[in-house]
Amino acid sequence: MSDLRDATLVSPAEPGQTESLNVHIVLERVSKIYEAGARPTVALQDTSLRIGRGEFVSIVGPSGCGKSTLMKMIAGLHLPSSGRITVGGRLVAGPVTDIGIVFQAPVLLEWRTILDNVLVQIELRGLPKNAYRDRALQLLDSVGLRDFADRYPDELSGGMRQRAAIVRALIHEPPLLLMDEPFGALDALTREQMRLDLEDLWLSKPMTVVFVTHSVDEAILLSDRVVVMSPRPGQVERIIDIDIPRPRGLEARRHPVFEEATQLVTDIFLNRGILQSGGFSGKNASLIQGPAR
Ligand code: ADP
């Protein structure tokens, strides 16, 4: 493995530069200031980042450092105050439709079956529902939900509901999946299983994934690269290559790269005062251990 401590920041894209086909997302000196309230909030400052097509990239950082803001800007739900973002070579100037999004709380329509919840994505896009039925069932099968296609959301566990939400995000075969703390509300065991299953899914269906998490473990175990953000106003503090062979089973936690990367992120958080030496019992404990349950 290359020396993680020498991992370099990704250089900002030059304005007007032609992107290689392998670059999927480019942020060029992006800042976001929310004007709401008495005082403006600088959520993100001068952030540059490139994400390759088919890459799995996680973003970690303290609460309020702008991770969700960054995701919303990639999705075109919020626009940058300055700088520019391109997805697939196109400037993001409004909602990007060719993506899947998964949030922490799987918003399922309680009066619809799981299959119909998945197909709602197709209806909203004005696509022929019947043409996607088989694919929906196939995807539900791949996440262990085939037998629950005709059940209603309140008959499913939290993990199952989130799996359904992931299938709904993937039904229209988007080349880009944005996941904002998707496993944050799940118990530790379910979370670990979801991590393994998500990797399987990603390995079987090539797509770019941008994954926001509070869990450093999860970020390292899932990603090709981990982007570590500084406290607000958020900036890219470090990008760490995670050179662990895939699929990464349970044993990946024992891989030396896992230990080294965990130590590196911990050191960054200690240096930045996000963690205090002497224990992880403070308010930032979730950064290393995942949120309290
Ligand atoms: P994170 O996801 O890292 O916790 P967010 O992107 O949610 O951070 O928020 C970054 C900062 O921007 C926070 O201080 C938050 O309060 C503020 N913020 C986020 N969304 C809005 C909004 N819509 N209006 C005003 N302030 C916001």
Residues whose N, C-alpha, C, O or C-beta is under 5 A from the ligand:
A	BS01	ADP	Y34 A36 T41 A43 P62 S63 G64 C65 G66 K67 S68 T69
